[in-house]
């Protein structure tokens, strides 16, 4: 069992060094992310997933059953699939990075233990929608840049986060590209509409949203911004951060077709 944040990374890295071929993550997206980071650091290993988290977005994206018995059969009888990872300042993320409002929502949702799944995020989103302050940022990609306010930046390898918010509905976990959606500040009352659009998968089509696909993305800012790495709380410190896709960097056991 893990004992503290980052412990799963250490255990996975040590397991591969000791000759273990498959490391199983029994937990949620955050645990999966930490174990994937350990496997990546060790330079090998295969990931099996027993979903037991709040959102379970990684399992959903890869078609892994959410029921433990079926997920266990997948580990025993499934097939390996190579997927991309998101590289960020010397560490990796499997499914989704949220910066800004989504990071603030995730921070509040992590405190709730009696509600699971998307309901936990919806409950805490109500508070964050009214309290979160949008910083000024500069975003750069190979094809352009954006300068202005930012309430949300989603940098994804899969289509959903938070148990079903479809912030990047076109994302595929093995296409060699990051999928991102930046949302400008649009006023407190309009934020509610953006939350609903995130559930429908239409956030990127709304005024003030910027959808993109790119091999890398850089974000510059002047104040700390709350965020999450596959649900693990994170604080992005100025002056900047860079995200890049790492093609086919992780082997995961998925159901045989």
C-alpha positions as a Markdown table, in Angstrom:
| # | Residue | x | y | z |
|---|---|---|---|---|
| 1 | Unk | 0.0 | 0.0 | 0.0 |
| 2 | Unk | 1.2 | 3.5 | -0.7 |
| 3 | Unk | 1.9 | 5.7 | 2.3 |
| 4 | Unk | 2.2 | 9.2 | 0.9 |
| 5 | Unk | 2.1 | 11.2 | -2.4 |
| 6 | Unk | 4.9 | 10.0 | -4.7 |
| 7 | Unk | 5.3 | 6.7 | -2.9 |
| 8 | Unk | 3.7 | 4.7 | -5.8 |
| 9 | Unk | 6.3 | 6.2 | -8.1 |
| 10 | Unk | 9.1 | 4.9 | -5.9 |
| 11 | Unk | 7.5 | 1.4 | -5.5 |
| 12 | Unk | 7.0 | 1.0 | -9.3 |
| 13 | Unk | 10.5 | 2.1 | -10.1 |
| 14 | Unk | 11.9 | -0.3 | -7.5 |
| 15 | Unk | 9.7 | -3.1 | -8.8 |
| 16 | Unk | 11.1 | -2.8 | -12.3 |
| 17 | Unk | 14.6 | -2.6 | -11.0 |
| 18 | Unk | 14.0 | -5.9 | -9.2 |
| 19 | Unk | 12.8 | -7.6 | -12.4 |
| 20 | Unk | 9.0 | -7.2 | -12.1 |
| 21 | Unk | 7.5 | -7.1 | -15.6 |
| 22 | Unk | 3.9 | -6.0 | -14.9 |
| 23 | Unk | 3.0 | -3.5 | -12.1 |
| 24 | Unk | -0.7 | -3.2 | -11.2 |
| 25 | Unk | -2.3 | 0.0 | -10.1 |
| 26 | Unk | -5.2 | -0.5 | -7.8 |
| 27 | Unk | -6.5 | 3.0 | -7.4 |
| 28 | Unk | -7.6 | 6.0 | -9.4 |
| 29 | Unk | -6.1 | 8.2 | -12.0 |
| 30 | Unk | -3.7 | 9.8 | -9.6 |
| 31 | Unk | -2.3 | 6.4 | -8.5 |
| 32 | Unk | -2.0 | 5.3 | -12.2 |
| 33 | Unk | -0.2 | 8.5 | -13.0 |
| 34 | Unk | 2.4 | 8.0 | -10.2 |
| 35 | Unk | 3.0 | 4.4 | -11.2 |
| 36 | Unk | 3.4 | 5.3 | -14.9 |
| 37 | Unk | 6.0 | 7.9 | -13.8 |
| 38 | Unk | 7.9 | 5.2 | -11.9 |
| 39 | Unk | 7.8 | 2.9 | -14.9 |
| 40 | Unk | 9.0 | 5.7 | -17.2 |
| 41 | Unk | 11.9 | 6.5 | -14.9 |
| 42 | Unk | 12.8 | 2.8 | -14.7 |
| 43 | Unk | 12.8 | 2.6 | -18.5 |
| 44 | Unk | 10.4 | -0.4 | -18.8 |
| 45 | Unk | 7.6 | -2.4 | -17.3 |
| 46 | Unk | 4.0 | -2.9 | -18.2 |
| 47 | Unk | 1.0 | -1.3 | -16.5 |
| 48 | Unk | -2.1 | -3.2 | -15.3 |
| 49 | Unk | -5.1 | -1.2 | -14.0 |
| 50 | Unk | -7.7 | -2.1 | -11.3 |
| 51 | Unk | -9.9 | 1.1 | -11.2 |
| 52 | Unk | -10.7 | 2.3 | -7.7 |
| 53 | Unk | -10.8 | 6.0 | -8.0 |
| 54 | Unk | -13.1 | 9.0 | -8.1 |
| 55 | Unk | -13.0 | 9.7 | -11.8 |
| 56 | Unk | -11.4 | 6.6 | -13.4 |
| 57 | Unk | -10.9 | 8.5 | -16.7 |
| 58 | Unk | -7.8 | 6.6 | -17.7 |
| 59 | Unk | -9.6 | 3.3 | -17.4 |
| 60 | Unk | -12.6 | 4.6 | -19.3 |
| 61 | Unk | -10.5 | 5.9 | -22.2 |
| 62 | Unk | -8.6 | 2.6 | -22.6 |
| 63 | Unk | -11.8 | 0.5 | -22.4 |
| 64 | Unk | -10.8 | -1.2 | -19.1 |
| 65 | Unk | -13.8 | -2.4 | -17.1 |
| 66 | Unk | -14.6 | -0.5 | -13.9 |
| 67 | Unk | -15.7 | -3.7 | -12.1 |
| 68 | Unk | -12.7 | -5.3 | -10.3 |
| 69 | Unk | -13.4 | -8.9 | -11.3 |
| 70 | Unk | -13.6 | -7.9 | -15.0 |
| 71 | Unk | -10.6 | -5.6 | -14.7 |
| 72 | Unk | -8.6 | -8.4 | -13.1 |
| 73 | Unk | -9.5 | -10.7 | -16.0 |
| 74 | Unk | -8.2 | -8.0 | -18.3 |
| 75 | Unk | -4.8 | -8.0 | -16.6 |
| 76 | Unk | -4.6 | -11.8 | -16.9 |
| 77 | Unk | -6.1 | -12.2 | -20.4 |
| 78 | Unk | -5.7 | -8.8 | -22.0 |
| 79 | Unk | -3.2 | -7.5 | -24.6 |
| 80 | Unk | -0.5 | -4.8 | -24.3 |
| 81 | Unk | -1.1 | -1.5 | -25.9 |
| 82 | Unk | 1.4 | 1.3 | -26.3 |
| 83 | Unk | 0.0 | 4.8 | -25.5 |
| 84 | Unk | 1.5 | 8.3 | -25.3 |
| 85 | Unk | 2.5 | 10.1 | -22.2 |
| 86 | Unk | 2.6 | 13.8 | -21.4 |
| 87 | Unk | 6.0 | 15.0 | -20.4 |
| 88 | Unk | 6.2 | 17.9 | -17.9 |
| 89 | Unk | 9.4 | 19.2 | -16.3 |
| 90 | Unk | 11.0 | 15.8 | -15.8 |
| 91 | Unk | 7.9 | 13.8 | -14.9 |
| 92 | Unk | 5.0 | 12.2 | -16.9 |
| 93 | Unk | 1.2 | 12.3 | -16.9 |
| 94 | Unk | -1.0 | 9.7 | -18.4 |
| 95 | Unk | -4.4 | 11.3 | -19.2 |
| 96 | Unk | -5.0 | 14.9 | -18.2 |
| 97 | Unk | -3.5 | 18.0 | -16.8 |
| 98 | Unk | -5.8 | 20.8 | -15.6 |
| 99 | Unk | -4.6 | 24.3 | -14.9 |
| 100 | Unk | -6.7 | 27.1 | -13.3 |
| 101 | Unk | -10.4 | 26.5 | -12.5 |
| 102 | Unk | -10.2 | 22.7 | -13.0 |
| 103 | Unk | -7.2 | 22.6 | -10.6 |
| 104 | Unk | -9.2 | 24.6 | -8.0 |
| 105 | Unk | -12.2 | 22.2 | -8.4 |
| 106 | Unk | -9.9 | 19.2 | -8.1 |
| 107 | Unk | -8.4 | 20.5 | -4.9 |
| 108 | Unk | -11.8 | 21.0 | -3.3 |
| 109 | Unk | -13.1 | 17.6 | -4.6 |
| 110 | Unk | -10.2 | 15.8 | -3.0 |
| 111 | Unk | -11.5 | 16.8 | 0.4 |
| 112 | Unk | -14.8 | 15.0 | -0.2 |
| 113 | Unk | -14.8 | 11.3 | 0.7 |
| 114 | Unk | -18.5 | 10.5 | 0.9 |
| 115 | Unk | -19.3 | 11.3 | -2.8 |
| 116 | Unk | -17.5 | 9.6 | -5.7 |
| 117 | Unk | -17.3 | 10.1 | -9.4 |
| 118 | Unk | -18.4 | 13.1 | -11.3 |
| 119 | Unk | -20.8 | 14.1 | -8.6 |
| 120 | Unk | -17.9 | 15.1 | -6.3 |
| 121 | Unk | -16.6 | 17.4 | -9.0 |
| 122 | Unk | -20.0 | 19.0 | -9.6 |
| 123 | Unk | -20.5 | 19.7 | -5.9 |
| 124 | Unk | -17.2 | 21.5 | -5.5 |
| 125 | Unk | -17.4 | 23.2 | -8.9 |
| 126 | Unk | -20.2 | 25.4 | -7.6 |
| 127 | Unk | -17.9 | 27.0 | -5.1 |
| 128 | Unk | -14.9 | 27.3 | -7.5 |
| 129 | Unk | -17.1 | 28.9 | -10.2 |
| 130 | Unk | -17.7 | 31.9 | -8.0 |
| 131 | Unk | -14.4 | 32.2 | -6.2 |
| 132 | Unk | -11.7 | 31.5 | -8.7 |
| 133 | Unk | -9.6 | 34.4 | -10.1 |
| 134 | Unk | -8.3 | 34.1 | -13.6 |
| 135 | Unk | -4.6 | 35.0 | -14.1 |
| 136 | Unk | -2.9 | 36.5 | -17.2 |
| 137 | Unk | -0.9 | 34.0 | -19.3 |
| 138 | Unk | 1.0 | 33.6 | -22.5 |
| 139 | Unk | 0.6 | 30.3 | -24.3 |
| 140 | Unk | 2.8 | 29.2 | -27.2 |
| 141 | Unk | 2.7 | 26.2 | -29.5 |
| 142 | Unk | 4.5 | 25.5 | -32.8 |
| 143 | Unk | 1.6 | 27.1 | -34.7 |
| 144 | Unk | 0.9 | 30.2 | -32.7 |
| 145 | Unk | 0.4 | 31.9 | -29.4 |
| 146 | Unk | -2.2 | 33.4 | -27.1 |
| 147 | Unk | -1.8 | 36.3 | -24.6 |
| 148 | Unk | -4.6 | 37.2 | -22.2 |
| 149 | Unk | -6.7 | 35.9 | -19.3 |
| 150 | Unk | -7.1 | 32.2 | -18.6 |
| 151 | Unk | -9.8 | 30.5 | -16.5 |
| 152 | Unk | -9.1 | 27.0 | -17.8 |
| 153 | Unk | -6.3 | 25.2 | -19.6 |
| 154 | Unk | -6.8 | 21.5 | -20.2 |
| 155 | Unk | -3.8 | 19.6 | -21.6 |
| 156 | Unk | -4.9 | 16.1 | -22.4 |
| 157 | Unk | -3.9 | 12.7 | -23.7 |
| 158 | Unk | -7.5 | 11.4 | -23.4 |
| 159 | Unk | -10.9 | 13.0 | -23.9 |
| 160 | Unk | -12.2 | 13.3 | -20.3 |
| 161 | Unk | -11.3 | 14.4 | -16.9 |
| 162 | Unk | -13.1 | 14.5 | -13.5 |
| 163 | Unk | -15.1 | 11.4 | -14.2 |
| 164 | Unk | -16.6 | 12.5 | -17.5 |
| 165 | Unk | -16.0 | 16.2 | -18.3 |
| 166 | Unk | -15.2 | 16.0 | -22.0 |
| 167 | Unk | -12.9 | 19.0 | -22.3 |
| 168 | Unk | -10.9 | 17.6 | -25.2 |
| 169 | Unk | -13.4 | 15.2 | -26.9 |
| 170 | Unk | -11.2 | 14.5 | -30.0 |
| 171 | Unk | -8.2 | 13.4 | -27.9 |
| 172 | Unk | -6.8 | 9.9 | -28.6 |
| 173 | Unk | -4.2 | 8.4 | -26.3 |
| 174 | Unk | -1.8 | 7.2 | -29.0 |
| 175 | Unk | -1.9 | 9.8 | -31.8 |
| 176 | Unk | 1.4 | 11.5 | -30.9 |
| 177 | Unk | -0.3 | 14.9 | -30.1 |
| 178 | Unk | -1.4 | 16.8 | -27.1 |
| 179 | Unk | -5.0 | 18.0 | -27.2 |
| 180 | Unk | -5.6 | 21.2 | -25.3 |
| 181 | Unk | -8.4 | 23.7 | -24.6 |
| 182 | Unk | -7.8 | 27.2 | -23.2 |
| 183 | Unk | -10.8 | 29.2 | -22.0 |
| 184 | Unk | -10.5 | 33.0 | -21.5 |
| 185 | Unk | -12.1 | 34.7 | -18.5 |
| 186 | Unk | -15.8 | 35.1 | -19.4 |
| 187 | Unk | -17.4 | 36.4 | -16.1 |
| 188 | Unk | -18.7 | 34.5 | -13.2 |
| 189 | Unk | -22.2 | 33.8 | -14.4 |
| 190 | Unk | -21.1 | 32.6 | -17.8 |
| 191 | Unk | -18.8 | 30.1 | -16.1 |
| 192 | Unk | -21.8 | 27.9 | -15.3 |
| 193 | Unk | -22.5 | 27.6 | -19.0 |
| 194 | Unk | -18.9 | 26.6 | -19.6 |
| 195 | Unk | -19.3 | 23.9 | -17.0 |
| 196 | Unk | -22.3 | 22.5 | -18.8 |
| 197 | Unk | -20.4 | 22.7 | -22.1 |
| 198 | Unk | -17.6 | 20.7 | -20.6 |
| 199 | Unk | -20.0 | 17.9 | -19.7 |
| 200 | Unk | -21.5 | 17.9 | -23.3 |
| 201 | Unk | -18.1 | 18.0 | -25.0 |
| 202 | Unk | -18.7 | 21.4 | -26.6 |
| 203 | Unk | -16.5 | 23.6 | -24.5 |
| 204 | Unk | -14.0 | 24.2 | -27.3 |
| 205 | Unk | -16.7 | 25.5 | -29.7 |
| 206 | Unk | -17.8 | 28.3 | -27.4 |
| 207 | Unk | -16.8 | 32.0 | -27.6 |
| 208 | Unk | -13.5 | 32.6 | -25.7 |
| 209 | Unk | -12.3 | 29.0 | -26.1 |
| 210 | Unk | -9.2 | 28.0 | -28.0 |
| 211 | Unk | -8.9 | 24.3 | -29.1 |
| 212 | Unk | -5.6 | 23.0 | -30.4 |
| 213 | Unk | -3.5 | 19.9 | -31.1 |
| 214 | Unk | 0.2 | 20.2 | -30.9 |
| 215 | Unk | 3.4 | 18.1 | -30.1 |
| 216 | Unk | 4.3 | 20.7 | -27.4 |
| 217 | Unk | 2.8 | 23.6 | -25.5 |
| 218 | Unk | 4.4 | 26.3 | -23.3 |
| 219 | Unk | 2.6 | 28.4 | -20.7 |
| 220 | Unk | 4.1 | 31.5 | -19.1 |
| 221 | Unk | 2.5 | 33.3 | -16.1 |
| 222 | Unk | 3.5 | 35.6 | -13.2 |
| 223 | Unk | 1.6 | 34.0 | -10.2 |
| 224 | Unk | 1.2 | 30.5 | -8.9 |
| 225 | Unk | -1.8 | 28.7 | -10.5 |
| 226 | Unk | -3.6 | 25.6 | -9.0 |
| 227 | Unk | -3.7 | 22.5 | -11.1 |
| 228 | Unk | -3.8 | 18.8 | -11.1 |
| 229 | Unk | -1.9 | 16.0 | -12.8 |
| 230 | Unk | -4.4 | 13.2 | -13.4 |
| 231 | Unk | -6.2 | 14.3 | -10.2 |
| 232 | Unk | -3.1 | 14.7 | -8.1 |
| 233 | Unk | -3.0 | 18.2 | -6.7 |
| 234 | Unk | -0.3 | 20.4 | -8.2 |
| 235 | Unk | 0.7 | 24.1 | -7.9 |
| 236 | Unk | 2.3 | 25.5 | -11.1 |
| 237 | Unk | 5.0 | 28.0 | -10.1 |
| 238 | Unk | 6.0 | 30.9 | -12.3 |
| 239 | Unk | 7.6 | 31.8 | -14.7 |
| 240 | Unk | 6.6 | 29.0 | -17.1 |
| 241 | Unk | 5.9 | 25.3 | -17.8 |
| 242 | Unk | 6.3 | 23.2 | -20.9 |
| 243 | Unk | 4.3 | 20.1 | -21.9 |
| 244 | Unk | 5.2 | 17.7 | -24.7 |
| 245 | Unk | 3.9 | 14.5 | -26.0 |
| 246 | Unk | 6.0 | 11.3 | -25.5 |
| 247 | Unk | 4.8 | 9.0 | -28.3 |
| 248 | Unk | 4.2 | 5.3 | -27.3 |
| 249 | Unk | 6.0 | 5.7 | -24.1 |
| 250 | Unk | 3.9 | 3.4 | -21.9 |
| 251 | Unk | 2.6 | -0.1 | -22.3 |
| 252 | Unk | -0.8 | -0.8 | -20.7 |
| 253 | Unk | -2.7 | -4.1 | -20.6 |
| 254 | Unk | -6.2 | -3.5 | -22.2 |
| 255 | Unk | -9.0 | -5.9 | -23.1 |
| 256 | Unk | -8.4 | -8.1 | -26.2 |
| 257 | Unk | -10.7 | -7.1 | -29.0 |
